[in-house]
Amino acid sequence: MSTPEASTPDFVSALGRGLAVLECFGPGREKQTLTQVAALTGLSRGTARRFLLTLAALDYLASDGKLFWLTPRVLRFSHGYLASFGRAEVVKPVIQAVSEQLNESCSMAVLDGAEVVYIARVEARRVYSSRIDVGSRLPAHASSLGRVLLAGLAEDALDAWLARHPPQPWTARTITDPAQLRARIVEARRQRYAILDGELELGARSIAVPVQDATGRTVAALNIGTSAARAPLDQLRRQFLPVLRAAAAEIGPGFTGW
């Protein structure tokens, strides 16, 4: 991880570095030392220390004198973001109904750089649950949510995305050839859905559809995640797809952009 820089005179470098410090904390990095933060951000220890102590003084971080960690105050940002969509209260009941009808986990996500970010999720009732929750991130190129969201980009924006984010393998089935990946994204745009089978995790498969606002712009994606053992590919198209499309149609018109 490196601190963001920009050539524009309007870019505030100190703010960029401070946000980079906050981004050091996450799954697998819940608690960090000064040395770890400095290494992750590329900042000197002295600079990293000042940012950490400032964020602690503002109650965004807590510390025991050696380790630093996030406080619940950072949730103010996520709450404001989710509320900015409009009709946020509609989303949860709709995906809850989808999950109960299909007995599978249902999620909604948006595109953020090379990844999709989960903004809503209802987990199916099973003995073992996944580690995915609101705020979780997955690689866009290897997820059905990502394929659908990328399909919503204009041609030039899609080409720029592919140039910036070369696809990396997650399993032996992950599509890593840019031309082949682009063809699959274009296919998802034409079909208005995407199915992925074992590209992110062997044995896992999913189907996603776009959530479009009143202007027809793709603002999010809705998906069902399942396993190859539970759901044949034909079932995803025949049974899951109509339910997802109906849910997306219910959610989409009231969604606002950002």
N, C-alpha and C positions, 0 to 999 in steps of 0.2 A: 504494500500500500504506500502510495506517495501523496504528498500534499498537493492540492490543485493549484495550478498557476494559470494566469491568463495575461495576454499582452494588452488588452483593453485598459485604458486609464481608469475606467469605472470599476474595475475589479478590486475588491478589498481583500488583500492577501491575508490579513490577520483573521478575518472572518472565515475564509476558506480553510486556513490551518486549524482554527478552532473546531470547525465542523468535522475535519478529518480526524481530530482527536476523539470526538464523540463516536465516529464510525469505527474506531478501533474495538469497540465493545460489541459483542454479539455472541451467537451460538459457538461454544467452544472457547470463547474469550470473554467470559462473563466478568472476570476480575483480572486486572492488569497492573503490573508494576510500572514505575516511571521508565525504567530501562526498556521494557517491552513496548510501551507507547512510543518512545523515541525511535525505536527500531522500525516499528510499523509505519510511522508517518514520515520518517526521514528527517525529523527535527532534531536539533541538538537537545541534550538532556536539560539544559537550562531553559530553553524555549518551551519544551514539552512540560516541564515542571510549572511554569507560569500559566500555561493554558489549563493544566489539570487543576491547579489551585483556584484559578478564576472560575472554572466550571463547578468546582466544589462549593465555592462561596455563593454561587447562584443556585445551588441545590440541584444541579443536574447530575452531579457525581457525589458519591460518598467515599470516605476513606478511613482506614484504620491506622494510617501513618505509613503504611507500606504498600498496600493494595488499594486500587480505585475501582469503583463499579457504578453503574447507572442507578439513578433513583427513579421513582414513579413519575417525577416531574416531566421526564422526557415524553410521557404519554400524551401530554398536551398537544404535541405536534401531530401525533397519529390521530387523535380525536378530531382536531381541526381539519386534517386532510380528509378523513372519512366523511365528515359532515359536509365538506365542500361539494360532494357529489350531488346532494339533493335527494330527497326521498330515501335517505339511508335506512329509515325504519322499514321500508318495504322489502329490502334485500333479504334479511335474515328469515322472515317467515316463508318467503318464496323458496329459498334453497333448502330450508328445513322440510318443506313439503316434497320437494324433489328427492331429497335423501330418504325420506320415509317411504315414498312411493316405490322407489327403485331398490331400497335397502342397500345403498352405496353412499360413500362420502361425496358431497357436492361442494364445490369451491368457486370463488370468483377471484380474479386477479387482474392486475394491470402490468404494463410493460415499463421497466425501469432499466435503461441501458441494456446490458447483455442478459438480464434476468427478468423473470416475472415475480411480482410481489403479491402475496395473498392478502386480500382486503376483507374477505368474508369466507367462512367455512363452517360446514356442519359435518361432523364425523358420524359415520354409520356405527350402529351399536354392535361392536364385536369384542371378543375377548382381548385381542391385541389391537391397539390403535397405532396409527402412524405418528411420526414426529412432526407432521405438518400442522401449522396453526396460522392465525392471522399474523402477518409480518414475515412469514417464512419466504425464502427465495429459492427459485429453481432456475436452471439455465433455460433460456427461452428457446434455443434451437432444438432442445431434446425433450420438450414438453408440449402436450397438445394445446395448452393455454397459450404458450409462446407462439406456436405456429399460427394460431388464429389471430393473435394480436399483431404479428408481423404481416399477416395477410391484409390487415387493415391499413398498412402504410402505403403511401404513394410510391411509384416505381423508383424515383430518385432517392427517396428516403430509405427504401428497402435496400437498394444497392449500397448506400452509404453505411447502413447497419451491417451488412454482410462484410464490407471491407474493414470495418472497425472491430468486428467480433468474429474472428475465424472459429468455426465450430470445433469443439474438442470432444473426444470420445468419452462416453460414460459407460457404455457396454459395447460388446462386439457388434451390436445392431445399430448403434448411433450413426446417423448420417453425418459424415464429416466433409464430404465433397461439396464445396460452395455451390456449384452449378446444380447438383442434384438436390441440395437443400432448397435452393431458390425455386426449383421446379415443384417441389412438394408444397412450398408456401403458396405459389401461384395456384396450385390445385386446390388448396384449402380456401383460397379466395373465391375460386369458381364454385366450389361445392357448398361454401358457407359452413364448413365444419372441418375438423381435423381429428384423425385417429392416430395414436402412437402406440406401438406394440414393442415393449422391451427396450426402447432406446435410452431411457433414463435408468431403469432397473429391470433386469431380466425377470420375466414372469408378471410384470405389471403392465397394464394397458389402460388407456384413457381416451375419452372423446370430449371435444370442446366445441363450443359455438361462440360466435361474437355477440356481444351485448352492444347494440347500437342506439345512439340517441335519436331525437326526433328528426335530425338532419341526415341520418344514415351513417354517421361517423362512428367507427368502432371505438368505444370508450373503455371497454373491459372485455373479459372473456369468462365464460361459465363452463365448468367441466364436471365430469364424473370420473372418478378414479376407481379401478377395480383390478382384478387379477385374471390372468389367462385361465386359471382353474375354474373361476366362477362364471365368466362371461365370454362366450365365443364372439369373434369379431362381428358376425352377422347380428348378434343380439344388440351390440352397441348401436348399429345403424337402425335396426328394426324397432327396438324397444326404447333405448336410451335417447336417441336423437330427437324424436318428436317431443318428448318431455322437456328436454333441455331447450329446444327452440321455443316452446310455449312459455317457459320460465323467462328466457331472455327477452321475449316480446313483452312480457308483463313488467319487467324491470326497466328496460331500455329507455322508453319515451320520457320518463321522468328524470333520467340521469343528466347531470350537467357536467361540463368539462372542467378543465383546469388551465 
